[in-house]
Amino acid sequence: MYKTVKGDMKMNYSKKDAITALIFATVAMAISFMVWACLSPVANQIASDFGLSASQKSLMIATPVLLGSVMRIPMGILSDRIGGKKVYIGTMLFIIIPLIFVPQVSSFPLLILLALFLGMAGTTFAIAISYVSAWFPPEKQGLILGIAGMGNIGNALAGLIIPQINKSWGFDWVYYSLIIALLVIIILFSLFAKEMPISAEKKTLGEQLSVVKDKNTWFLSLFYFLTFGAFVALSNYLPAFMSDQFLMNPVNAGLVSAAFAAVATLMRPIGGVVADKASPTKILTGLFFLVIIFALVMALLLQNFIIFISCIFLTALAIGIGNGVVFKMVPMVSKGNTGAVTGFVGAAGGLGGFFPPLLLGAIKDATGSFSLGFVLLALFAVICLIVVWAVYLRPKTNYQNS
């Protein structure tokens, strides 16, 4: 039997319960993230049908990220209060509604509204982290949260599977297939996974929101804005980018996006394991430096396909490891408010995925090139590098020897 303490209540549960919770949370996140990214692989087709500009297409791709980011805060808190399983299932039932209507959409404003509601799929990250972390002891959090975070593979699956479904069965079946997948996981989750251990001592909303007073919450949010934001932005925008920049067909562009997302996702648990054994902040310092180098090379040599592909996948390695490292640090900040901190940090990461596609579309319309977008990525990585050094490495901190 495992034992853990939530508030003043000691919980006993089996290893099987914990592993089952981890599996279902991860699979449910993967399917939900496919929904979150479901417009991106068919963005060029939609843009052609609606006659969209590059900026309008970018807005459509980015809109689901917006709600999926800001709603992570209340959904993480709600999971801590009433249980992650309940919140998870309720969220998946909700996102079926916009999926039903996307194939019938006839106007761009309505499409944007549905895209906004599809964004609720992105909140499953905060729900999953709250749910999974309750089952495992602190010394395993880096690995376990890294595994749970592999639900991000849904972005890769969207890029890999959705173009194939669209090509073989048509646009409507992209969304009908996602509805079927959601219904299956909802039923299995309901039948086989147990609700997480919930403290008998309920925290007030004020106590849960007290994490905003901890400066580390904001520093982790800044770092995750870069690492997860780059993951979301690039995996969502790459299908359209590869088609525009290198004239790839939708299936091959989707494969590039899927491979990028897969590499970043698979690196996440590795980042968690490494951060369990070494200083997370020192690891982040090296990763931010690498992102600066790769981004500048892509900006300068954007026309070279081989160099771009090499750098984009090296960037996937760096940000994937970075995602695992950042969330290893979350339990150090949370003090029992894992859902709340996860919500704030996760929201920052999601917002980091919202703005870059909008900027890339605007930059493309204004300059005719995407190069400036990668320069801005490098500049933001410089800011993160300065902050992690100034805050955690130069002075003595609790993280130095963690």
Protein Blocks (a to p, Z undefined) as FASTA:
>chain_A
ZZddehjbccdddfklmmmmmmmmmmmmmmmmmmmmmmmmmmmmmmmmnopafklmmmmm
mmmmmmmmmmmmmmmmmmmmnopklmmmmmmmmmmmmmmmmmmpcbfklmmmmmmmmmmm
mmmmmmmmmmmmmmpcfklmmmmmmmmmmmmmmmmmmmmmmmmmmmmnojklmmmmmmmm
mmmmmmmmmmmpccddddfbdcdfklmmmmmmpmklmmmmmmmmmmmmmmmmmmmmmmmm
mmmmnopafklmmmmmmmmmmmmmmmmmmmmmmmmmmcfklmmmmmmmmmmmmmmmmmmm
mmlmklmmmmmmmmmmmmmmmmmmmmmmmmmmnnopammmmmmmmmmmmmmmmmmmmmmm
mmmmmnopaklmmmmmmmmmmmmmmmmmmmmmmmccfklmZZ
